[in-house]
Amino acid sequence: MLREITPRQFRDWKHYYELEPFGERLADYRTGYIVQALYNIARDTKVHREPLPLKPFIPAFGEYGDVVGDPMKKQDWQEQKQWAKLFVRAFNTKD
């Protein structure tokens, strides 16, 4: 596609993207908002008083952790264990 468009068309598409973002990254944010809402609605408010922010629900791929390009922090095993415990507590309900 890049071979078939002019520099002006490319610039126009770039400006359009700045006004109306599109693509997979935006889809990740849309899905993240839904999952965040579901999680925060279903959480035990006695155990987890504050709702979780959006960032944990947005997948981070590659070198950067989010759209603005902050370097993605690598998790150590203690942080991974903490997140695993959080999700187990959130979804482990008593019958």
Helices and strands as residue ranges (DSSP letters): H 7-19, H 24-42, G 55-57, H 77-91
